[in-house]
């Protein structure tokens, strides 16, 4: 089938990352014909870089305007239209669907959440005045919702695996017998204070900062950044999704944000902090609590309290002593996730629903 995926980028990477990973799953694993219309094609192309060209060539990446500029980009009527994260379809594109002889199925692909209420709304109809059928589809961790994106499942924890070319210079700075922490977070996190507190553990840390984070850290303080000798900051360049997945697998601990890196951190089987996107109505606190209810189900009370503290930016000196126990829990969680997604996860469940 032909699928059109519409993606409007809200917070730089996450929305594009999910759309790209979904598209490559539908094409590479399920043989579908995919187009992405994106309002920030430059970012989408960056995330898709570094991918095998035979994989990338299967997805037709188009600017948002191409969905209705028929003279340059003829738009064939698709079988399925995905409004990623509830973005509205361009009016002229929708008009074209209305006059087309074949009507597609429209899917409002929502944000990933562990909140229990999504079970009651998943796959429910969303009647429209224009008459084209539209449905809600909720990704999630429960068995009876939309699942998560698991493609590709990378070879994690392979310390001696081949270093991507784009990361070789950064990786040459790593010190032996030193714990590695990767950080990808939003502005507003108490990052400098958090890093300085690591000294209390008495260990050495190499801190892998994603592209632009060092500058963000410098802007957050009016003084020069001074850290103990035990802590080394390493800033890496902008990397593709697959290369970032590799970084997560090489670190002992990861701080992630958004939806795509949140899922990849779990699939890395490593302890992590999810710096969930802060919302003014504090809805993010409800979403984080719902995830932790699932993530920590059955965990010992001491570990539960440590993880909850870490996720709410308690200083690492308060909980890092339980890192080994958290590491074992993370591996078990990853194994359980993959078991529950044995049907192929989000891409396969979308395809099954459409069929």
SESESE-421682 format. One record per residue (C-alpha): residue in three letters; x, y, z; chain. Coordinates in pm, whole numbers, plus 50000, padded with zeros to 5 digits. Layout:
// residues N
+--------+-------+-------+-------+--------+
: residu :    px :    py :    pz : chaine :
+--------+-------+-------+-------+--------+
:    ALA :     X :     Y :     Z :      A :
...
+--------+-------+-------+-------+--------+
END
This chain:
// residues 355
+--------+-------+-------+-------+--------+
: residu :    px :    py :    pz : chaine :
+--------+-------+-------+-------+--------+
:    UNK : 50000 : 50000 : 50000 :      A :
:    UNK : 50097 : 50364 : 49960 :      A :
:    UNK : 50131 : 50557 : 50286 :      A :
:    UNK : 50169 : 50934 : 50330 :      A :
:    UNK : 50317 : 51039 : 50665 :      A :
:    UNK : 50286 : 51405 : 50767 :      A :
:    UNK : 50540 : 51534 : 51017 :      A :
:    UNK : 50563 : 51878 : 51176 :      A :
:    UNK : 50870 : 51913 : 51393 :      A :
:    UNK : 50795 : 52054 : 51738 :      A :
:    UNK : 51108 : 51998 : 51945 :      A :
:    UNK : 51388 : 51959 : 51692 :      A :
:    UNK : 51445 : 51585 : 51667 :      A :
:    UNK : 51191 : 51358 : 51838 :      A :
:    UNK : 50895 : 51395 : 51602 :      A :
:    UNK : 51111 : 51353 : 51293 :      A :
:    UNK : 51293 : 51063 : 51454 :      A :
:    UNK : 50973 : 50870 : 51517 :      A :
:    UNK : 50840 : 50936 : 51166 :      A :
:    UNK : 51165 : 50828 : 51003 :      A :
:    UNK : 51195 : 50510 : 51210 :      A :
:    UNK : 50831 : 50422 : 51138 :      A :
:    UNK : 50881 : 50483 : 50765 :      A :
:    UNK : 51193 : 50265 : 50743 :      A :
:    UNK : 51016 : 49988 : 50936 :      A :
:    UNK : 50714 : 49993 : 50705 :      A :
:    UNK : 50933 : 49985 : 50394 :      A :
:    UNK : 51221 : 49758 : 50493 :      A :
:    UNK : 51027 : 49504 : 50699 :      A :
:    UNK : 50681 : 49519 : 50545 :      A :
:    UNK : 50735 : 49624 : 50183 :      A :
:    UNK : 50512 : 49932 : 50199 :      A :
:    UNK : 50540 : 50238 : 49972 :      A :
:    UNK : 50611 : 50539 : 50197 :      A :
:    UNK : 50629 : 50915 : 50153 :      A :
:    UNK : 50707 : 51159 : 50433 :      A :
:    UNK : 50600 : 51522 : 50402 :      A :
:    UNK : 50797 : 51720 : 50659 :      A :
:    UNK : 50809 : 52092 : 50743 :      A :
:    UNK : 51181 : 52066 : 50833 :      A :
:    UNK : 51334 : 51840 : 50572 :      A :
:    UNK : 51690 : 51937 : 50668 :      A :
:    UNK : 51651 : 51786 : 51016 :      A :
:    UNK : 51483 : 51477 : 50880 :      A :
:    UNK : 51765 : 51422 : 50632 :      A :
:    UNK : 52023 : 51460 : 50909 :      A :
:    UNK : 51855 : 51189 : 51115 :      A :
:    UNK : 51834 : 50964 : 50812 :      A :
:    UNK : 52201 : 51014 : 50721 :      A :
:    UNK : 52444 : 50732 : 50783 :      A :
:    UNK : 52178 : 50476 : 50691 :      A :
:    UNK : 52242 : 50218 : 50422 :      A :
:    UNK : 52146 : 50392 : 50096 :      A :
:    UNK : 51934 : 50096 : 49988 :      A :
:    UNK : 51723 : 50149 : 50302 :      A :
:    UNK : 51703 : 50527 : 50267 :      A :
:    UNK : 51613 : 50507 : 49898 :      A :
:    UNK : 51296 : 50316 : 49983 :      A :
:    UNK : 51147 : 50620 : 50162 :      A :
:    UNK : 51041 : 50922 : 49958 :      A :
:    UNK : 51133 : 51230 : 50168 :      A :
:    UNK : 50945 : 51541 : 50056 :      A :
:    UNK : 50904 : 51898 : 50187 :      A :
:    UNK : 50565 : 51982 : 50338 :      A :
:    UNK : 50467 : 52195 : 50037 :      A :
:    UNK : 50523 : 51907 : 49797 :      A :
:    UNK : 50199 : 51751 : 49918 :      A :
:    UNK : 50004 : 52005 : 49714 :      A :
:    UNK : 50243 : 52136 : 49445 :      A :
:    UNK : 50123 : 51896 : 49181 :      A :
:    UNK : 50320 : 52048 : 48894 :      A :
:    UNK : 50654 : 51942 : 49044 :      A :
:    UNK : 50554 : 51656 : 49270 :      A :
:    UNK : 50253 : 51466 : 49137 :      A :
:    UNK : 50064 : 51336 : 49440 :      A :
:    UNK : 49894 : 51003 : 49393 :      A :
:    UNK : 49607 : 50921 : 49625 :      A :
:    UNK : 49746 : 50710 : 49911 :      A :
:    UNK : 49582 : 50415 : 50081 :      A :
:    UNK : 49676 : 50544 : 50427 :      A :
:    UNK : 49749 : 50893 : 50560 :      A :
:    UNK : 49921 : 50934 : 50896 :      A :
:    UNK : 49887 : 51259 : 51088 :      A :
:    UNK : 50189 : 51217 : 51315 :      A :
:    UNK : 50115 : 51349 : 51665 :      A :
:    UNK : 49790 : 51505 : 51553 :      A :
:    UNK : 49934 : 51751 : 51302 :      A :
:    UNK : 49669 : 51893 : 51069 :      A :
:    UNK : 49679 : 51798 : 50702 :      A :
:    UNK : 49742 : 52084 : 50458 :      A :
:    UNK : 49406 : 52215 : 50337 :      A :
:    UNK : 49489 : 52175 : 49968 :      A :
:    UNK : 49610 : 51819 : 50024 :      A :
:    UNK : 49288 : 51732 : 50207 :      A :
:    UNK : 49084 : 51888 : 49926 :      A :
:    UNK : 49264 : 51659 : 49683 :      A :
:    UNK : 49164 : 51357 : 49892 :      A :
:    UNK : 48801 : 51469 : 49893 :      A :
:    UNK : 48776 : 51479 : 49514 :      A :
:    UNK : 48982 : 51164 : 49456 :      A :
:    UNK : 48787 : 50857 : 49339 :      A :
:    UNK : 48952 : 50644 : 49608 :      A :
:    UNK : 48931 : 50756 : 49971 :      A :
:    UNK : 49221 : 50669 : 50202 :      A :
:    UNK : 49218 : 50580 : 50570 :      A :
:    UNK : 49346 : 50861 : 50796 :      A :
:    UNK : 49524 : 50770 : 51118 :      A :
:    UNK : 49597 : 51016 : 51397 :      A :
:    UNK : 49917 : 50865 : 51536 :      A :
:    UNK : 49940 : 50993 : 51892 :      A :
:    UNK : 50234 : 51039 : 52128 :      A :
:    UNK : 50366 : 50738 : 52315 :      A :
:    UNK : 50240 : 50712 : 52672 :      A :
:    UNK : 50205 : 50453 : 52947 :      A :
:    UNK : 49885 : 50610 : 53081 :      A :
:    UNK : 49614 : 50343 : 53126 :      A :
:    UNK : 49334 : 50549 : 52969 :      A :
:    UNK : 49472 : 50503 : 52617 :      A :
:    UNK : 49345 : 50144 : 52616 :      A :
:    UNK : 48988 : 50280 : 52590 :      A :
:    UNK : 49069 : 50516 : 52301 :      A :
:    UNK : 49314 : 50311 : 52093 :      A :
:    UNK : 49181 : 50234 : 51742 :      A :
:    UNK : 48859 : 50427 : 51807 :      A :
:    UNK : 48694 : 50618 : 51522 :      A :
:    UNK : 48720 : 50997 : 51499 :      A :
:    UNK : 48424 : 51093 : 51276 :      A :
:    UNK : 48494 : 51386 : 51042 :      A :
:    UNK : 48253 : 51615 : 50860 :      A :
:    UNK : 48432 : 51546 : 50533 :      A :
:    UNK : 48345 : 51176 : 50562 :      A :
:    UNK : 48691 : 51024 : 50518 :      A :
:    UNK : 48737 : 50757 : 50788 :      A :
:    UNK : 48980 : 50856 : 51061 :      A :
:    UNK : 49102 : 50666 : 51366 :      A :
:    UNK : 49314 : 50723 : 51676 :      A :
:    UNK : 49619 : 50504 : 51718 :      A :
:    UNK : 49806 : 50511 : 52049 :      A :
:    UNK : 50159 : 50371 : 52081 :      A :
:    UNK : 50216 : 50226 : 52426 :      A :
:    UNK : 50369 : 49957 : 52642 :      A :
:    UNK : 50053 : 49763 : 52724 :      A :
:    UNK : 49971 : 49454 : 52521 :      A :
:    UNK : 49640 : 49587 : 52384 :      A :
:    UNK : 49761 : 49922 : 52243 :      A :
:    UNK : 49983 : 50030 : 51952 :      A :
:    UNK : 50322 : 49907 : 52078 :      A :
:    UNK : 50660 : 50072 : 52027 :      A :
:    UNK : 50902 : 50107 : 51738 :      A :
:    UNK : 51161 : 49833 : 51771 :      A :
:    UNK : 51329 : 49848 : 51429 :      A :
:    UNK : 51618 : 49820 : 51414 :      A :
:    UNK : 51706 : 49621 : 51726 :      A :
:    UNK : 52077 : 49709 : 51753 :      A :
:    UNK : 52360 : 49494 : 51892 :      A :
:    UNK : 52394 : 49661 : 52230 :      A :
:    UNK : 52669 : 49629 : 52492 :      A :
:    UNK : 52939 : 49539 : 52243 :      A :
:    UNK : 53222 : 49749 : 52386 :      A :
:    UNK : 53470 : 49649 : 52116 :      A :
:    UNK : 53229 : 49686 : 51825 :      A :
:    UNK : 53328 : 49908 : 51535 :      A :
:    UNK : 53324 : 50279 : 51612 :      A :
:    UNK : 53129 : 50488 : 51356 :      A :
:    UNK : 53358 : 50717 : 51157 :      A :
:    UNK : 53177 : 51029 : 51278 :      A :
:    UNK : 53250 : 50934 : 51641 :      A :
:    UNK : 53610 : 50816 : 51617 :      A :
:    UNK : 53761 : 51151 : 51722 :      A :
:    UNK : 53529 : 51176 : 52022 :      A :
:    UNK : 53582 : 50816 : 52126 :      A :
:    UNK : 53961 : 50855 : 52117 :      A :
:    UNK : 53926 : 51088 : 52420 :      A :
:    UNK : 53773 : 50822 : 52644 :      A :
:    UNK : 53976 : 50719 : 52946 :      A :
:    UNK : 54027 : 50359 : 53061 :      A :
:    UNK : 53841 : 50230 : 53367 :      A :
:    UNK : 53599 : 50521 : 53353 :      A :
:    UNK : 53220 : 50514 : 53361 :      A :
:    UNK : 53047 : 50663 : 53058 :      A :
:    UNK : 52733 : 50877 : 53072 :      A :
:    UNK : 52561 : 51013 : 52762 :      A :
:    UNK : 52344 : 51322 : 52799 :      A :
:    UNK : 52069 : 51449 : 52570 :      A :
:    UNK : 51835 : 51677 : 52765 :      A :
:    UNK : 51622 : 51990 : 52739 :      A :
:    UNK : 51727 : 52331 : 52872 :      A :
:    UNK : 51617 : 52376 : 53229 :      A :
:    UNK : 51772 : 52061 : 53372 :      A :
:    UNK : 52004 : 52128 : 53670 :      A :
:    UNK : 52283 : 51977 : 53465 :      A :
:    UNK : 52589 : 52160 : 53597 :      A :
:    UNK : 52496 : 52094 : 53960 :      A :
:    UNK : 52420 : 51731 : 53869 :      A :
:    UNK : 52762 : 51686 : 53706 :      A :
:    UNK : 52949 : 51841 : 53997 :      A :
:    UNK : 52771 : 51608 : 54238 :      A :
:    UNK : 52921 : 51305 : 54060 :      A :
:    UNK : 53247 : 51376 : 54246 :      A :
:    UNK : 53087 : 51247 : 54565 :      A :
:    UNK : 53085 : 50894 : 54424 :      A :
:    UNK : 53464 : 50881 : 54413 :      A :
:    UNK : 53464 : 50749 : 54054 :      A :
:    UNK : 53581 : 50886 : 53720 :      A :
:    UNK : 53324 : 50975 : 53455 :      A :
:    UNK : 53344 : 51053 : 53084 :      A :
:    UNK : 53037 : 51260 : 52996 :      A :
:    UNK : 52924 : 51226 : 52632 :      A :
:    UNK : 52734 : 51544 : 52542 :      A :
:    UNK : 52514 : 51544 : 52231 :      A :
:    UNK : 52560 : 51815 : 51969 :      A :
:    UNK : 52490 : 52166 : 52102 :      A :
:    UNK : 52459 : 52064 : 52466 :      A :
:    UNK : 52796 : 52206 : 52571 :      A :
:    UNK : 52694 : 52546 : 52434 :      A :
:    UNK : 52360 : 52511 : 52613 :      A :
:    UNK : 52547 : 52435 : 52935 :      A :
:    UNK : 52770 : 52741 : 52892 :      A :
:    UNK : 52470 : 52967 : 52836 :      A :
:    UNK : 52311 : 52844 : 53158 :      A :
:    UNK : 52592 : 52991 : 53368 :      A :
:    UNK : 52759 : 53329 : 53367 :      A :
:    UNK : 53085 : 53171 : 53484 :      A :
:    UNK : 53339 : 52942 : 53323 :      A :
:    UNK : 53244 : 52576 : 53357 :      A :
:    UNK : 53467 : 52419 : 53621 :      A :
:    UNK : 53438 : 52049 : 53702 :      A :
:    UNK : 53644 : 51810 : 53915 :      A :
:    UNK : 53931 : 51625 : 53742 :      A :
:    UNK : 53732 : 51304 : 53775 :      A :
:    UNK : 53480 : 51437 : 53521 :      A :
:    UNK : 53562 : 51488 : 53154 :      A :
:    UNK : 53318 : 51645 : 52907 :      A :
:    UNK : 53325 : 51513 : 52550 :      A :
:    UNK : 53105 : 51688 : 52295 :      A :
:    UNK : 53009 : 51475 : 51996 :      A :
:    UNK : 52894 : 51599 : 51653 :      A :
:    UNK : 52540 : 51566 : 51525 :      A :
:    UNK : 52495 : 51198 : 51442 :      A :
:    UNK : 52233 : 50988 : 51267 :      A :
:    UNK : 51976 : 50780 : 51452 :      A :
:    UNK : 52172 : 50457 : 51411 :      A :
:    UNK : 52492 : 50620 : 51536 :      A :
:    UNK : 52311 : 50761 : 51839 :      A :
:    UNK : 52169 : 50415 : 51911 :      A :
:    UNK : 52529 : 50291 : 51910 :      A :
:    UNK : 52629 : 50559 : 52163 :      A :
:    UNK : 52350 : 50453 : 52400 :      A :
:    UNK : 52475 : 50097 : 52388 :      A :
:    UNK : 52831 : 50198 : 52472 :      A :
:    UNK : 52748 : 50396 : 52786 :      A :
:    UNK : 52687 : 50283 : 53144 :      A :
:    UNK : 52411 : 50538 : 53193 :      A :
:    UNK : 52207 : 50756 : 52957 :      A :
:    UNK : 52004 : 51074 : 52994 :      A :
:    UNK : 51751 : 51102 : 52711 :      A :
:    UNK : 51454 : 51314 : 52612 :      A :
:    UNK : 51163 : 51309 : 52369 :      A :
:    UNK : 51003 : 50989 : 52241 :      A :
:    UNK : 51252 : 50825 : 52009 :      A :
:    UNK : 51557 : 50845 : 52237 :      A :
:    UNK : 51336 : 50741 : 52532 :      A :
:    UNK : 51247 : 50414 : 52359 :      A :
:    UNK : 51602 : 50356 : 52235 :      A :
:    UNK : 51739 : 50399 : 52588 :      A :
:    UNK : 51509 : 50121 : 52704 :      A :
:    UNK : 51615 : 49897 : 52416 :      A :
:    UNK : 51978 : 49962 : 52508 :      A :
:    UNK : 51912 : 49776 : 52831 :      A :
:    UNK : 52093 : 50040 : 53037 :      A :
:    UNK : 51984 : 50261 : 53330 :      A :
:    UNK : 51858 : 50599 : 53211 :      A :
:    UNK : 51690 : 50924 : 53307 :      A :
:    UNK : 51400 : 51032 : 53086 :      A :
:    UNK : 51398 : 51412 : 53078 :      A :
:    UNK : 51037 : 51427 : 52970 :      A :
:    UNK : 50930 : 51740 : 52781 :      A :
:    UNK : 50803 : 51986 : 53046 :      A :
:    UNK : 50449 : 52115 : 52999 :      A :
:    UNK : 50293 : 52418 : 53169 :      A :
:    UNK : 49994 : 52220 : 53294 :      A :
:    UNK : 50239 : 51964 : 53446 :      A :
:    UNK : 50086 : 51685 : 53237 :      A :
:    UNK : 50439 : 51551 : 53191 :      A :
:    UNK : 50449 : 51457 : 53559 :      A :
:    UNK : 50145 : 51233 : 53512 :      A :
:    UNK : 50303 : 51070 : 53205 :      A :
:    UNK : 50631 : 51008 : 53389 :      A :
:    UNK : 50451 : 50857 : 53689 :      A :
:    UNK : 50248 : 50628 : 53460 :      A :
:    UNK : 50566 : 50502 : 53293 :      A :
:    UNK : 50743 : 50446 : 53624 :      A :
:    UNK : 50446 : 50244 : 53750 :      A :
:    UNK : 50504 : 50000 : 53464 :      A :
:    UNK : 50884 : 50021 : 53454 :      A :
:    UNK : 50927 : 49956 : 53828 :      A :
:    UNK : 50654 : 49697 : 53873 :      A :
:    UNK : 50800 : 49420 : 54087 :      A :
:    UNK : 51125 : 49608 : 54159 :      A :
:    UNK : 51258 : 49611 : 54519 :      A :
:    UNK : 51146 : 49913 : 54719 :      A :
:    UNK : 51501 : 50049 : 54755 :      A :
:    UNK : 51551 : 50045 : 54378 :      A :
:    UNK : 51206 : 50194 : 54317 :      A :
:    UNK : 51285 : 50490 : 54539 :      A :
:    UNK : 51628 : 50537 : 54380 :      A :
:    UNK : 51494 : 50535 : 54022 :      A :
:    UNK : 51208 : 50772 : 54105 :      A :
:    UNK : 51457 : 51008 : 54269 :      A :
:    UNK : 51691 : 50992 : 53970 :      A :
:    UNK : 51407 : 51057 : 53722 :      A :
:    UNK : 51313 : 51372 : 53913 :      A :
:    UNK : 51671 : 51505 : 53910 :      A :
:    UNK : 51785 : 51409 : 54258 :      A :
:    UNK : 52163 : 51441 : 54276 :      A :
:    UNK : 52349 : 51125 : 54162 :      A :
:    UNK : 52529 : 51094 : 54495 :      A :
:    UNK : 52191 : 51001 : 54646 :      A :
:    UNK : 52123 : 50698 : 54424 :      A :
:    UNK : 52423 : 50601 : 54208 :      A :
:    UNK : 52528 : 50331 : 54455 :      A :
:    UNK : 52235 : 50125 : 54323 :      A :
:    UNK : 52353 : 50145 : 53961 :      A :
:    UNK : 52437 : 49772 : 53944 :      A :
:    UNK : 52090 : 49674 : 54060 :      A :
:    UNK : 51937 : 49924 : 53817 :      A :
:    UNK : 52150 : 49780 : 53538 :      A :
:    UNK : 52014 : 49429 : 53603 :      A :
:    UNK : 51660 : 49567 : 53612 :      A :
:    UNK : 51716 : 49749 : 53280 :      A :
:    UNK : 51826 : 49431 : 53106 :      A :
:    UNK : 51523 : 49244 : 53236 :      A :
:    UNK : 51293 : 49528 : 53125 :      A :
:    UNK : 51445 : 49523 : 52775 :      A :
:    UNK : 51394 : 49145 : 52747 :      A :
:    UNK : 51031 : 49183 : 52855 :      A :
:    UNK : 50975 : 49470 : 52609 :      A :
:    UNK : 51106 : 49268 : 52317 :      A :
:    UNK : 50895 : 48970 : 52422 :      A :
:    UNK : 50581 : 49185 : 52426 :      A :
:    UNK : 50670 : 49332 : 52085 :      A :
:    UNK : 50735 : 48992 : 51927 :      A :
:    UNK : 50455 : 49064 : 51679 :      A :
:    UNK : 50665 : 49345 : 51528 :      A :
:    UNK : 50557 : 49632 : 51750 :      A :
:    UNK : 50410 : 49960 : 51626 :      A :
:    UNK : 50476 : 49920 : 51253 :      A :
:    UNK : 50328 : 49570 : 51240 :      A :
:    UNK : 50026 : 49664 : 51452 :      A :
:    UNK : 49954 : 49965 : 51232 :      A :
:    UNK : 49969 : 49744 : 50925 :      A :
:    UNK : 49742 : 49485 : 51086 :      A :
:    UNK : 49487 : 49748 : 51184 :      A :
:    UNK : 49479 : 49900 : 50836 :      A :
:    UNK : 49441 : 49559 : 50678 :      A :
+--------+-------+-------+-------+--------+
END
